[in-house]
């Protein structure tokens, strides 16, 4: 008989897995924008947060009184939104930079590869989360898969810079995960996305906010998709899943993102296809399967 605790845990697994796949697709869309629209990584991130904040604001105006209780935000809630927005701005901007300079596959893999180690150790040391043998084995399996994937040749023009930005992005994402698991009010709110937008807007203004190349309809559709599915919805799914899923488990589930991104990079963006890519992706999926059985 399924226990009452197993139901929210399974829902959490599905929510985080869906978020990871959405992020992987979002990375591919961002890579396409960086190649065709004339936008840089900061500008793409800026549009991403702007679209998400606008959609949430429109949704609130349509529902009106449905969220009346949240109209008077406490100082703590506003502070949480600012911190979440700062974390999202740093991690996402650094991630898109890594995609531009190291390629979609390698940039995504390095970004997410830091997650299992940092989040597992942080959850154990800071939050007292117990590391089961299955969780440790899954993390080890995932890291082995990542090692194979990272050994693949880089598709970007400046791999060293891209790898550095990817590590920064991974650290930011792990920090948000640990904060949310530790009782922090990390959530995909209008304030969080608006904070990310305001943080990046000055840099995007220097880099160029408006697209200068490509098909305007395709670029607009890609920016709209990027702001809604991999940003607004995915972060809501992710933070919701973290209420029931330990940080170490979440960090391994998020490895669905690089597997998705690597597959899309090979199939649609012309990135290298190697035996290491196949073997590494298989190990990542095996790690996720081990956690699902747990």
DAJO-V134550 format. One record per residue. N is the residue number from 1. RES is the residue in one letter. PHI is phi as a letter, one per 40 degrees, with the letter a starting at -180 (NA if undefined). PSI is psi in whole degrees, 0 to 359 (none if undefined). Layout:
# DAJO-V134550
N	RES	PHI	PSI
N	RES	PHI	PSI
This chain:
# DAJO-V134550
1	X	NA	136
2	X	c	130
3	X	c	160
4	X	c	335
5	X	c	334
6	X	c	330
7	X	c	305
8	X	c	329
9	X	c	316
10	X	c	322
11	X	c	321
12	X	c	319
13	X	d	315
14	X	c	320
15	X	c	313
16	X	c	322
17	X	c	317
18	X	c	320
19	X	c	318
20	X	c	317
21	X	c	318
22	X	c	320
23	X	c	322
24	X	c	316
25	X	c	320
26	X	c	322
27	X	c	321
28	X	c	319
29	X	c	319
30	X	c	319
31	X	c	321
32	X	c	318
33	X	c	318
34	X	c	331
35	X	c	327
36	X	b	339
37	X	c	346
38	X	g	2
39	X	c	146
40	X	c	176
41	X	c	324
42	X	c	318
43	X	c	319
44	X	c	316
45	X	c	321
46	X	c	313
47	X	c	321
48	X	d	311
49	X	c	324
50	X	c	315
51	X	c	317
52	X	c	315
53	X	c	319
54	X	c	317
55	X	c	318
56	X	c	320
57	X	c	319
58	X	c	320
59	X	c	319
60	X	c	321
61	X	c	329
62	X	c	321
63	X	c	340
64	X	f	256
65	X	c	352
66	X	c	330
67	X	b	33
68	X	d	327
69	X	c	338
70	X	c	7
71	X	c	318
72	X	c	91
73	X	c	136
74	X	c	164
75	X	c	323
76	X	c	319
77	X	c	318
78	X	c	320
79	X	c	321
80	X	c	320
81	X	c	319
82	X	c	314
83	X	c	318
84	X	c	316
85	X	c	320
86	X	c	315
87	X	c	318
88	X	c	319
89	X	c	314
90	X	c	311
91	X	c	317
92	X	c	321
93	X	c	317
94	X	c	323
95	X	c	312
96	X	c	326
97	X	c	320
98	X	c	324
99	X	c	319
100	X	c	321
101	X	c	338
102	X	b	354
103	X	g	157
104	X	c	310
105	X	c	305
106	X	c	318
107	X	c	316
108	X	c	318
109	X	c	316
110	X	c	318
111	X	d	311
112	X	c	335
113	X	c	332
114	X	c	341
115	X	c	305
116	X	d	319
117	X	c	306
118	X	c	316
119	X	c	319
120	X	c	312
121	X	c	318
122	X	c	318
123	X	c	323
124	X	c	316
125	X	c	322
126	X	c	328
127	X	b	354
128	X	g	21
129	X	c	134
130	X	c	134
131	X	c	104
132	X	c	163
133	X	c	322
134	X	c	321
135	X	c	317
136	X	c	317
137	X	c	321
138	X	c	318
139	X	c	316
140	X	c	318
141	X	c	318
142	X	c	318
143	X	c	325
144	X	c	318
145	X	c	319
146	X	c	322
147	X	d	320
148	X	c	321
149	X	c	319
150	X	c	332
151	X	c	348
152	X	c	150
153	X	c	142
154	X	c	146
155	X	b	356
156	X	c	168
157	X	c	336
158	X	b	78
159	X	d	321
160	X	c	314
161	X	c	319
162	X	c	319
163	X	c	319
164	X	c	316
165	X	c	325
166	X	c	319
167	X	c	318
168	X	c	317
169	X	c	318
170	X	c	320
171	X	c	320
172	X	c	318
173	X	c	319
174	X	c	321
175	X	c	317
176	X	c	320
177	X	c	313
178	X	c	322
179	X	c	316
180	X	c	318
181	X	c	332
182	X	c	8
183	X	g	2
184	X	c	154
185	X	c	45
186	X	c	120
187	X	a	158
188	X	c	81
189	X	b	166
190	X	d	318
191	X	c	320
192	X	c	313
193	X	c	323
194	X	c	322
195	X	c	315
196	X	d	319
197	X	c	312
198	X	c	326
199	X	c	323
200	X	c	341
201	X	d	316
202	X	c	320
203	X	c	323
204	X	c	327
205	X	c	323
206	X	c	319
207	X	c	331
208	X	h	114
209	X	c	327
210	X	c	143
211	X	c	143
212	X	b	0
213	X	a	173
214	X	g	176
215	X	c	121
216	X	d	322
217	X	c	318
218	X	c	318
219	X	c	316
220	X	c	318
221	X	c	321
222	X	c	319
223	X	c	321
224	X	c	316
225	X	c	316
226	X	c	324
227	X	c	338
228	X	c	298
229	X	c	301
230	X	c	353
231	X	b	287
232	X	d	305
233	X	c	315
234	X	c	318
235	X	c	329
236	X	c	316
237	X	c	317
238	X	c	308
239	X	c	328
240	X	c	317
241	X	c	329
242	X	c	343
243	X	c	342
244	X	b	346
245	X	b	130
246	X	d	154
247	X	d	320
248	X	c	318
249	X	c	316
250	X	c	320
251	X	c	330
252	X	c	321
253	X	c	325
254	X	c	345
255	X	c	352
256	X	c	334
257	X	c	306
258	X	c	328
259	X	c	317
260	X	c	314
261	X	c	318
262	X	c	320
263	X	c	315
264	X	c	321
265	X	d	321
266	X	c	314
267	X	c	323
268	X	b	340
269	X	b	5
270	X	g	23
271	X	c	157
272	X	c	142
273	X	b	120
274	X	b	165
275	X	c	326
276	X	c	326
277	X	c	316
278	X	c	312
279	X	c	318
280	X	c	316
281	X	c	322
282	X	c	320
283	X	c	322
284	X	c	314
285	X	c	325
286	X	c	321
287	X	c	317
288	X	c	320
289	X	c	322
290	X	c	321
291	X	c	322
292	X	c	321
293	X	c	330
294	X	c	none
